[in-house]
Amino acid sequence: MSSPFVSAKTTMKWLDNLAGFSDYDMHHALVEGLERFNGDARGDISNRIKMLRIMEETGIPLQAGILSQYLHDQGTPASAKQSLWRECHLFWDQLTVAYLSMLKPALRGSEEGKLEPWSAEITLKSLRYSALTMRWEYFRGGRPSESAWLRLHKIYRMAEMGGVALSKVEVEGRETDCVQEYVRALLYDLANIYAFSPAESRLVMEILDDLEKLPVPEIGLRHDRHTHMVDLAAVHGPKVIADKWVPGNRLRYLELQDVLDELNARAAKAQDELESDICKRLSKVINRSGAHRNAPRQSRFGEVETVFGADSVGKLFSPYRGMVLNKEILLLRDESNEGLGFVLEDKCKHSTGTLFAVNRGEGSSGWQLLAVRWAREEADEWLLGAESLSKHPRRVEIEWEKEGQENDTEVAIFLPLAKAKGDMSSNLLLPHTAYSLGRVVMLRDDGSQYRMRLGEIIETHESWLRVGFDVLSRQVGI
């Protein structure tokens, strides 16, 4: 069969032949067509963009129908929902790939300047469809990958360097630009979509898309104005600015107060109670966001015993009983699969990253290991958020060979199923003196001996390090 992607005329003819299909089948055929289009990049580039725009204009209304079906029909069987999700995701993804292939030629003036008239449009659509692909991950209960964040930041930086970041382009009946599309993607990440139900998340998307007062990311930091920042070289979205944040060339600063004011104003005048409630919740979570969560938190109450600091935590797991520890009592506020929230009596004196252990009392499985991730004042309360590193940490000993000398031995803390770079894996907490990248160590635990290779440092906790490892071999009954 001859390719429909020879000219705009053959592409139009191919699309006309799909007219008798159902919307879903036509959408599916169009996605397959985009995959074929991206798989063969030969031909005149100005002709290719004309064909791409024809497929895009045909596909957008079909995509809107599939999106609506997915978001509305939450009672759909899981297999059918997965199929709908995949169709939506593939459409955005293939459009992203198509426009990205034209981005560098458009901005750098190659191909004899053929793409220059479309440079702003190509850049904007590369960014917009990349952001929509990422956004769609949230509706499956996932999060955008690190590579997706790097791609989004890179496209935005290219828009800045190419001088088209604020160039207006009409998309789906309204004017937009790269700044607006980029900032909306950042806001969607701040919105913590997991705290909303499927029905609410659709309204969240519409509210954020309707925002009018979006800030322009700035290079210079103004402590009295800017509220959030984003690192264009990072693998995540924006964060709240810390008081001691150091400016950098790849950092961009955002003033989101206008966004918060607009959300609060919309909440005040909304006649629909659900819309008003969501606007208030969005304003609140965007204002405090900077600690990324993968799941909503549930309210929890009661006092817990805590020990702060890596050295104190090390003593906690010492075999010597009766050691004096500076224990504190904290009040629980909420909990998620990822960590705990606390209410403090006063401003937090522990810095971000500080290691600490929590004992939840009777009925618990002992001390749980956490790390401080944020602390702030909210509604006249001092709050602290912590990420759970392991719910079942235990003391172990590691041993390694030292050339010409007796083997060295150190105490370590084994962290079963600690979270590392978005995946669940086990880690080790060990002193600086015991660490060397690639070092082979022996670990004895529960009657077994493991031969392990130490991996990269995940996080530093005072005189201790949290590292990954690879198990090389295991012997039982040692």
C-alpha positions as CSV (number, residue, x, y, z in Angstrom):
1,M,0.0,0.0,0.0
2,S,1.4,3.4,-0.9
3,S,2.1,5.9,1.8
4,P,-0.5,8.6,2.5
5,F,2.3,10.9,3.6
6,V,3.6,12.0,0.2
7,S,1.8,15.3,0.0
8,A,-1.0,17.3,1.7
9,K,-3.3,16.0,-1.0
10,T,-2.6,12.3,-0.4
11,T,-3.0,12.9,3.4
12,M,-6.4,14.5,2.9
13,K,-7.5,11.7,0.7
14,W,-6.4,9.1,3.3
15,L,-8.4,11.0,6.0
16,D,-11.5,11.2,3.8
17,N,-11.4,7.4,3.4
18,L,-11.6,7.1,7.2
19,A,-14.9,9.0,7.3
20,G,-17.0,5.9,7.6
21,F,-15.3,4.7,10.7
22,S,-16.5,5.2,14.3
23,D,-14.9,8.0,16.1
24,Y,-12.8,5.6,18.2
25,D,-11.7,3.6,15.2
26,M,-10.9,6.7,13.2
27,H,-8.9,8.1,16.2
28,H,-7.0,4.7,16.4
29,A,-6.2,4.8,12.7
30,L,-5.0,8.4,13.1
31,V,-2.7,7.5,15.9
32,E,-1.2,4.6,13.8
33,G,-0.9,7.1,11.0
34,L,1.1,9.5,13.2
35,E,3.4,6.6,14.2
36,R,4.0,5.9,10.5
37,F,4.6,9.6,9.8
38,N,7.1,9.8,12.6
39,G,8.8,6.6,11.5
40,D,9.7,7.9,8.1
41,A,11.1,11.5,8.2
42,R,12.0,11.7,4.5
43,G,10.7,14.4,2.2
44,D,10.6,18.2,2.1
45,I,10.2,19.6,5.6
46,S,7.8,22.3,4.7
47,N,5.6,19.7,3.0
48,R,5.8,17.5,6.1
49,I,4.5,20.2,8.4
50,K,1.5,20.8,6.2
51,M,0.6,17.1,6.4
52,L,1.1,17.1,10.1
53,R,-1.2,20.1,10.6
54,I,-3.9,18.4,8.5
55,M,-3.7,15.3,10.8
56,E,-3.6,17.4,13.9
57,E,-6.7,19.5,12.9
58,T,-8.6,16.2,12.1
59,G,-7.5,14.5,15.3
60,I,-8.1,17.2,17.9
61,P,-11.9,17.0,17.9
62,L,-11.7,13.2,18.0
63,Q,-9.2,13.4,20.9
64,A,-11.6,15.6,22.8
65,G,-14.3,13.0,22.5
66,I,-12.0,10.2,23.7
67,L,-10.8,12.4,26.6
68,S,-14.4,13.2,27.6
69,Q,-15.3,9.5,27.5
70,Y,-12.4,8.6,29.7
71,L,-12.9,11.3,32.3
72,H,-16.7,10.9,32.5
73,D,-17.2,7.2,32.5
74,Q,-15.3,6.2,35.7
75,G,-17.5,3.1,35.9
76,T,-16.0,1.7,32.7
77,P,-14.3,-1.7,33.1
78,A,-10.6,-1.5,33.9
79,S,-9.5,-3.0,30.5
80,A,-11.6,-0.6,28.6
81,K,-10.4,2.4,30.6
82,Q,-6.8,1.3,30.0
83,S,-7.4,1.2,26.3
84,L,-9.0,4.7,26.4
85,W,-6.1,6.1,28.4
86,R,-3.6,4.6,26.0
87,E,-5.3,6.0,23.0
88,C,-5.3,9.5,24.6
89,H,-1.7,9.2,25.7
90,L,-0.4,8.0,22.3
91,F,-2.1,10.8,20.4
92,W,-0.4,13.5,22.6
93,D,2.9,11.6,22.5
94,Q,3.0,11.1,18.7
95,L,2.2,14.8,18.1
96,T,5.0,15.7,20.5
97,V,7.5,13.5,18.6
98,A,6.4,15.0,15.3
99,Y,6.8,18.6,16.3
100,L,10.0,17.9,18.2
101,S,11.6,16.5,15.1
102,M,11.1,20.0,13.5
103,L,12.1,22.1,16.5
104,K,15.8,22.5,16.0
105,P,15.5,23.2,12.3
106,A,12.8,25.8,13.0
107,L,14.8,27.6,15.7
108,R,18.3,27.3,14.2
109,G,17.3,28.4,10.7
110,S,18.4,25.3,8.8
111,E,16.6,23.8,5.8
112,E,17.2,27.2,4.1
113,G,14.8,28.9,6.5
114,K,11.7,27.0,5.3
115,L,10.4,26.6,8.8
116,E,11.0,30.1,9.9
117,P,7.3,31.2,9.4
118,W,6.3,28.4,11.7
119,S,9.1,28.6,14.3
120,A,6.8,30.0,17.1
121,E,4.0,27.5,16.3
122,I,6.4,24.5,16.2
123,T,8.0,25.5,19.5
124,L,4.7,26.1,21.2
125,K,3.2,22.8,20.0
126,S,6.3,20.9,21.0
127,L,5.9,22.2,24.5
128,R,2.1,22.0,24.7
129,Y,1.9,18.4,23.5
130,S,4.8,17.4,25.8
131,A,3.0,19.0,28.7
132,L,-0.3,17.3,27.8
133,T,1.4,13.9,27.6
134,M,2.8,14.5,31.1
135,R,-0.5,15.7,32.4
136,W,-2.2,12.5,31.1
137,E,0.1,10.4,33.3
138,Y,-1.7,11.8,36.4
139,F,-5.0,10.4,35.3
140,R,-3.7,6.9,35.4
141,G,-2.4,7.4,38.9
142,G,1.2,7.8,37.8
143,R,3.7,10.6,37.7
144,P,5.7,12.0,34.7
145,S,9.1,10.4,34.3
146,E,12.3,12.2,34.9
147,S,13.1,12.3,31.2
148,A,9.7,14.0,30.6
149,W,10.5,16.8,33.0
150,L,13.9,17.2,31.4
151,R,12.3,17.4,28.0
152,L,9.7,20.0,29.1
153,H,12.4,22.2,30.7
154,K,14.6,21.9,27.6
155,I,11.9,22.9,25.2
156,Y,11.0,25.9,27.3
157,R,14.7,27.0,27.5
158,M,14.9,26.7,23.7
159,A,11.8,28.9,23.4
160,E,13.6,31.5,25.6
161,M,16.8,31.3,23.6
162,G,14.9,31.4,20.3
163,G,13.0,34.5,21.3
164,V,9.6,32.9,20.8
165,A,8.6,32.3,24.5
166,L,6.0,35.1,24.4
167,S,5.1,34.8,20.7
168,K,1.3,34.4,20.4
169,V,-0.1,31.4,18.5
170,E,-3.8,30.5,18.0
171,V,-4.4,26.9,19.2
172,E,-7.9,25.4,19.4
173,G,-9.6,28.7,19.0
174,R,-7.7,30.8,21.5
175,E,-4.3,32.6,21.7
176,T,-1.6,31.2,23.9
177,D,2.2,31.2,24.1
178,C,5.0,29.0,25.4
179,V,5.1,30.8,28.8
180,Q,1.4,30.1,29.4
181,E,1.7,26.5,28.4
182,Y,4.8,25.9,30.5
183,V,3.4,27.6,33.6
184,R,0.2,25.7,33.4
185,A,2.2,22.5,33.3
186,L,4.0,23.6,36.4
187,L,0.8,24.5,38.2
188,Y,-0.7,21.2,37.4
189,D,2.2,19.5,39.1
190,L,1.8,21.8,42.2
191,A,-2.0,21.1,42.3
192,N,-1.3,17.6,43.8
193,I,-4.0,16.0,41.6
194,Y,-4.0,12.8,43.8
195,A,-5.9,14.7,46.4
196,F,-8.9,15.0,44.1
197,S,-11.4,12.5,42.9
198,P,-11.6,11.6,39.2
199,A,-14.7,13.8,38.8
200,E,-12.9,16.7,40.6
201,S,-9.7,16.3,38.6
202,R,-11.5,17.1,35.4
203,L,-12.7,20.4,36.9
204,V,-9.2,21.1,38.2
205,M,-7.9,20.8,34.7
206,E,-10.5,23.2,33.4
207,I,-9.9,25.7,36.1
208,L,-6.2,25.8,35.6
209,D,-6.7,26.1,31.8
210,D,-8.9,29.1,32.3
211,L,-6.5,31.1,34.5
212,E,-5.7,34.5,33.0
213,K,-3.0,35.9,35.3
214,L,-0.1,33.6,34.7
215,P,3.4,34.8,35.6
216,V,6.4,34.9,33.3
217,P,9.3,32.9,34.7
218,E,12.1,35.4,35.6
219,I,15.9,34.9,35.8
220,G,16.5,37.3,38.7
221,L,15.4,36.3,42.2
222,R,13.3,38.9,44.1
223,H,12.8,37.6,47.6
224,D,10.1,40.1,48.3
225,R,8.0,39.0,45.3
226,H,8.8,35.5,44.0
227,T,7.1,32.6,45.7
228,H,8.2,29.6,43.7
229,M,11.2,28.5,41.5
230,V,11.9,25.8,38.9
231,D,15.2,24.4,37.9
232,L,15.5,23.9,34.1
233,A,18.1,21.2,34.7
234,A,16.1,19.2,37.2
235,V,13.9,16.1,36.9
236,H,10.9,17.6,38.8
237,G,8.6,20.5,38.8
238,P,8.5,23.8,40.8
239,K,9.1,24.2,44.5
240,V,8.5,26.9,47.1
241,I,11.5,29.2,47.4
242,A,13.6,28.7,50.6
243,D,14.8,31.7,52.4
244,K,18.5,30.8,51.7
245,W,18.0,29.8,48.1
246,V,21.1,30.5,46.0
247,P,20.4,32.0,42.5
248,G,21.6,30.1,39.4
249,N,21.7,30.3,35.6
250,R,19.2,27.5,35.1
251,L,16.8,28.6,37.7
252,R,13.6,30.5,36.9
253,Y,11.5,32.3,39.6
254,L,7.7,32.6,39.7
255,E,5.4,35.0,41.5
256,L,2.2,33.0,41.9
257,Q,0.3,35.4,44.2
258,D,-1.9,36.6,41.2
259,V,-2.8,33.0,40.5
260,L,-3.8,32.5,44.2
261,D,-5.8,35.7,44.2
262,E,-7.6,34.6,41.0
263,L,-8.5,31.2,42.4
264,N,-9.8,32.8,45.6
265,A,-11.8,35.3,43.7
266,R,-13.3,32.6,41.5
267,A,-14.1,30.6,44.7
268,A,-15.9,33.6,46.2
269,K,-18.2,34.2,43.2
270,A,-18.7,30.6,42.1
271,Q,-22.4,29.5,42.4
272,D,-21.5,25.9,42.3
273,E,-20.3,24.6,45.7
274,L,-18.0,22.0,44.2
275,E,-16.2,24.6,42.0
276,S,-15.9,26.9,45.0
277,D,-14.4,24.2,47.2
278,I,-11.9,23.1,44.5
279,C,-10.7,26.6,43.9
280,K,-10.1,27.1,47.6
281,R,-8.2,23.8,47.8
282,L,-6.2,24.6,44.7
283,S,-5.2,27.9,46.2
284,K,-4.2,26.3,49.4
285,V,-2.1,23.5,48.0
286,I,-0.4,25.6,45.3
287,N,0.6,28.1,48.0
288,R,2.3,25.5,50.1
289,S,3.5,23.0,47.4
290,G,7.1,22.1,47.2
291,A,7.0,18.6,48.6
292,H,5.7,16.3,45.9
293,R,3.3,13.6,46.9
294,N,2.1,10.5,45.1
295,A,-1.0,10.0,47.1
296,P,-3.5,11.9,49.2
297,R,-3.1,12.1,53.0
298,Q,-5.5,10.9,55.6
299,S,-6.1,12.7,58.9
300,R,-4.3,11.2,61.9
301,F,-4.3,12.2,65.5
302,G,-2.3,11.4,68.6
303,E,1.1,11.9,70.1
304,V,4.2,10.1,68.9
305,E,7.7,9.7,70.4
306,T,10.5,10.9,68.1
307,V,14.3,11.0,68.0
308,F,16.0,13.6,65.7
309,G,19.4,13.4,64.1
310,A,21.4,10.6,62.4
311,D,23.7,10.1,65.4
312,S,20.8,9.7,67.8
313,V,19.0,7.4,65.3
314,G,22.2,5.3,65.3
315,K,22.2,5.1,69.1
316,L,18.5,4.1,69.0
317,F,19.5,0.9,67.1
318,S,22.5,0.2,69.3
319,P,22.6,-3.2,71.1
320,Y,23.5,-1.3,74.4
321,R,20.3,-0.6,76.3
322,G,19.7,2.4,78.5
323,M,21.5,5.0,76.3
324,V,20.3,8.5,77.0
325,L,18.5,10.0,74.0
326,N,16.9,13.4,73.5
327,K,13.4,12.3,72.7
328,E,10.6,14.7,71.6
329,I,6.9,14.3,71.5
330,L,5.2,15.4,68.3
331,L,1.5,15.6,67.4
332,L,0.4,13.7,64.3
333,R,-1.6,15.6,61.7
334,D,-2.0,13.4,58.6
335,E,-0.5,10.4,56.8
336,S,0.0,9.0,53.3
337,N,1.7,6.0,51.8
338,E,4.8,8.2,51.5
339,G,5.1,9.8,54.9
340,L,3.7,11.7,57.9
341,G,2.6,15.2,58.7
342,F,3.0,16.8,62.2
343,V,1.8,19.9,64.1
344,L,4.6,21.6,66.0
345,E,4.5,23.7,69.1
346,D,7.0,26.2,67.7
347,K,9.0,26.9,64.5
348,C,10.8,23.8,63.3
349,K,14.5,23.7,64.4
350,H,15.4,20.8,62.1
351,S,16.6,21.5,58.6
352,T,15.3,19.8,55.4
353,G,16.8,16.3,55.1
354,T,17.3,15.7,58.8
355,L,16.9,12.1,59.7
356,F,14.6,11.1,62.5
357,A,12.7,8.1,63.9
358,V,9.1,7.8,65.2
359,N,7.6,5.3,67.6
360,R,3.8,5.3,67.3
361,G,3.3,3.4,70.5
362,E,1.3,0.3,71.3
363,G,0.2,-1.8,68.3
364,S,3.0,-0.4,66.1
365,S,5.9,-2.4,64.7
366,G,8.5,-0.3,66.4
367,W,10.5,2.7,65.2
368,Q,9.9,4.0,61.7
369,L,12.6,6.0,59.9
370,L,11.8,9.3,58.2
371,A,13.5,12.4,56.8
372,V,12.3,16.0,57.1
373,R,11.1,17.3,53.7
374,W,9.4,20.6,54.5
375,A,8.4,22.9,57.4
376,R,6.2,26.0,57.3
377,E,3.7,28.1,59.0
378,E,0.1,27.7,57.9
379,A,-3.1,29.2,59.5
380,D,-1.2,30.1,62.7
381,E,0.2,26.6,63.0
382,W,3.7,25.3,62.5
383,L,3.7,22.2,60.3
384,L,6.3,19.6,59.4
385,G,6.2,17.1,56.5
386,A,8.3,14.0,56.5
387,E,9.0,11.2,54.0
388,S,9.1,7.6,55.2
389,L,12.4,5.9,54.4
390,S,11.5,2.6,56.0
391,K,8.8,1.3,58.3
392,H,11.0,-1.6,59.5
393,P,14.6,-0.5,59.9
394,R,17.0,-2.8,61.7
395,R,20.6,-2.8,62.8
396,V,23.2,-4.8,60.8
397,E,26.9,-5.1,60.6
398,I,28.9,-4.9,57.4
399,E,32.4,-6.1,56.8
400,W,34.9,-5.5,54.0
401,E,38.4,-6.5,53.1
402,K,41.3,-4.1,53.7
403,E,44.5,-5.0,51.7
404,G,47.2,-6.2,54.0
405,Q,45.2,-5.6,57.2
406,E,42.4,-7.1,59.1
407,N,38.9,-6.7,57.8
408,D,37.0,-3.5,58.7
409,T,33.6,-3.8,60.4
410,E,31.0,-1.1,60.8
411,V,27.5,-0.8,62.2
412,A,24.8,0.1,59.6
413,I,21.0,0.3,59.4
414,F,19.2,-1.7,56.8
415,L,16.2,0.0,55.3
416,P,13.8,-2.5,53.7
417,L,11.8,-1.0,50.9
418,A,13.1,2.5,51.2
419,K,12.1,4.9,48.4
420,A,14.8,5.8,46.0
421,K,14.4,7.9,42.8
422,G,10.7,7.1,42.5
423,D,11.1,3.3,42.8
424,M,10.8,1.1,45.8
425,S,14.1,-0.5,46.8
426,S,16.1,-1.4,49.9
427,N,18.9,1.0,51.1
428,L,21.6,1.1,53.7
429,L,22.3,3.8,56.2
430,L,26.0,3.8,57.1
431,P,28.7,6.1,58.4
432,H,30.8,8.1,55.9
433,T,33.9,6.2,56.9
434,A,32.4,2.9,55.7
435,Y,31.5,4.1,52.2
436,S,33.3,3.8,48.9
437,L,31.5,3.6,45.6
438,G,31.6,0.1,44.3
439,R,33.0,-1.3,47.6
440,V,32.1,-5.0,48.1
441,V,30.9,-5.7,51.6
442,M,29.5,-8.7,53.5
443,L,26.3,-8.2,55.5
444,R,24.9,-10.7,58.0
445,D,21.1,-10.5,58.6
446,D,18.6,-13.1,59.9
447,G,20.9,-16.0,59.6
448,S,22.0,-15.2,56.1
449,Q,25.2,-13.6,54.7
450,Y,24.9,-11.3,51.7
451,R,27.8,-10.2,49.5
452,M,26.9,-6.8,48.2
453,R,28.3,-3.9,46.1
454,L,27.6,-0.4,47.4
455,G,26.0,1.9,44.9
456,E,25.6,5.7,44.6
457,I,24.8,8.0,47.5
458,I,21.1,8.7,47.6
459,E,21.2,11.2,50.4
460,T,23.5,12.5,53.1
461,H,22.4,12.7,56.7
462,E,25.0,14.5,58.8
463,S,27.8,11.9,59.4
464,W,25.8,9.2,57.7
465,L,25.0,8.3,54.1
466,R,21.9,6.6,52.6
467,V,23.1,4.4,49.7
468,G,21.8,1.8,47.3
469,F,23.4,-1.6,46.7
470,D,23.4,-4.6,44.5
471,V,23.3,-8.1,46.0
472,L,26.0,-10.3,44.4
473,S,25.4,-13.5,46.3
474,R,23.6,-15.0,49.4
475,Q,24.5,-17.8,51.7
476,V,21.9,-19.2,54.1
477,G,22.7,-20.4,57.6
478,I,25.9,-18.5,58.1
